[in-house]
Amino acid sequence: MNITEKNKVFILEIENTQYAFAAADDGTLCHLHWGKKAQAEDFAARFEAFEKGRNGLEELSKTEYVGNSGQIFRPQAIIMNYADRCRETLLKYQDYSITRSDAFQQLDIVLADEPYNVFVTLSYTIYKGYDIIKRSAKIENRSADTVIIQKAASAEINLPSKNPYYSVNPNGSWGAEFVLEKTLVNNGTLTYESNKGRSSHTNNPFFILYQNADEDIGDVYYGALVWTGNFKTEIFRDWAGNTKAVIGLSDFDFSHTLHAGESFETPAALIGFSSEGFGSMSNQMNAFSVEHILPKRFANEPLPVLYNSWEATFFDVSDEGQQKLAELAARIGCELFVMDDGWFGQRKDDHAGLGDWYVNKKKFPNGLKPLIDKVNSLGMKFGLWFEPEMVNPDSDLYRAHPDWIYHYDTRDRTQIRNQYILNITKPEVKEFAFEVMDKMLCEYNIEYIKWDMNRVFTEPGAENLENAQELWYRHTMAVYEIADRLKEKHPNLQLECCSSGGGRADLGALSHFDMVWTSDNTDPVDRLEIQHGFSMLYPIKCMRAWVTDTNRYARPYDWDFRFNVSMQGSLSIGGNLLNYSDKELDIHRRYIALYKQIRNTVQFGSFYRLASFGNDGIYATQYVRDSQSVLFLCKGVNTLYKDRYYHIKLKGLEENAKYSIEYSGEKLQLSGAYLMNVGLDLELGGTLDSEIIILTKNS
Ligand code: GLA
């Protein structure tokens, strides 16, 4: 890891990657390279020659962070409007600085739009052990006039090959988050975005661009925005074959006012390159997120096995009913008991109660203390559901403060799930949202909050703001601020981020919350596809995965299958334990005990996708950490006899080490080399069969 500068040529030497750019004589920041390494001095020689002959339109495209000036007609990184009505942004190189420490190095490049005294600092941070760069931009208005930012991306990215790249991103929905679609970017601009106020179930704020790649080979360029609100990723290929991407906040209904002396910082984007396919990309991002993105307090602790009461009781919660569930949850080995929706206000269903965060006296005549004491006495922590950004029209809060929601006086107020969104860009409303949770945390021994957000934005009026188009940005920042304040005041509080399932499953959420609820869809086969998409760039340990009741599904899953799917993430239980036989409870107990033996490997180990339904008819993942390796195999719905036999080559083992493996009643000792290079022939039974195989490295 090292950052160098010579004659305004900047080179970021990362682990196996190099990123280079230079400031041209006219002040343009020109991109030179991102990929495998070359000799540093060659860039300077090449750039000098390029500068001399520079007049072609093609060369104009390789910019590091371009405004909408001159002949730049493609998607730009930044657009500002100035007080004299100039709507062009022309940034020129000014200066640089480098900060160095053992763990990271940061290069700050200062650009300026000189006539307007506006400065933009581009930050590039590289980290020991990772082929990842964190990028962001900070805009400072040092003039006496007001400047309006119309667009400010986190990063502009140039890809080296003139041949088209494939792009993957979810084209998802509620219940189908992270369902990846592949698109060839050969012409025009491909846009992934959310304008819904949350990163959403549809597209996700990341890009993956690749050529001739699979899990093990091929060039993959990727990036993820550390942001939970509206975003936009534009990927385009021009007439000359240059592929570029611009990723950052959405410019939909967005602007940001900078008064004299004010500044604005974009969210960060993490960008990375792998010449070894998707597997290496996922492992880099998995480990990086745990080390550098997740809130520190619990980042390195395995997540507890939780029980969540939602699917068991829905809104019909009661002191007695929850206590009964808690007893069974403890009996099967859960470590955390989370009471979901329904405990507050006049909440009978989703028509009333949001905003009235007092304990419902009918359901809990003596408050929550008896339940929490019971949960604690059973050796479990207690967690509670909130939806702090929301209000039902049928609530005391709304009756008292109808002006606390986003609205326009001339428009109907659209209800979605019978609720409105509180305008937490108002200081008093933000304080209210903090206080309702803080009060409960002070009064009760609550160690976990599931923070939900169940609707998209409509009528985004915010009369309190001088520039109401700032609300998208300010709302998300307010969510982060409240989460951070809660964690600061209650250091042992764990936060789960939920938004009708995975509507806020992104790295922005994971920089303030400890985990996400991945999807409301807990059908195990569907879930494997959702988990597959999530695992591309996001940390496995943060992926809550519930085992739920089989009668909800069209397919006849056995318990083994359900557990073998959910144990591939952060195992959680969500079924109605009261309906289970002793035998079924015992199955739960055994699997939870097994999960506790493997969870450090699953949550912190290297991770491999060995086979997927689409290609192989079987879904297989493997996790490796220290001397343990865990292999999961799940067979889909195909029944052909010939499809019963699978050949699986393992990954990430030590060639010369011997591994003990037990499979089909046979105990074997095999070398890493055999397991990885020759592989195992495995037989699975009919439809929806599954296996977990644990390998132990001999000491
Ligand atoms: C959302 C969540 C669910 C549950 C319900 C409660 O749909 O995704 O897990 O918490 O809200 O109303």
Residues whose N, C-alpha, C, O or C-beta is under 5 A from the ligand:
A	BS01	GLA	W310 D340 D341 C498 S499 S500 G501 D520
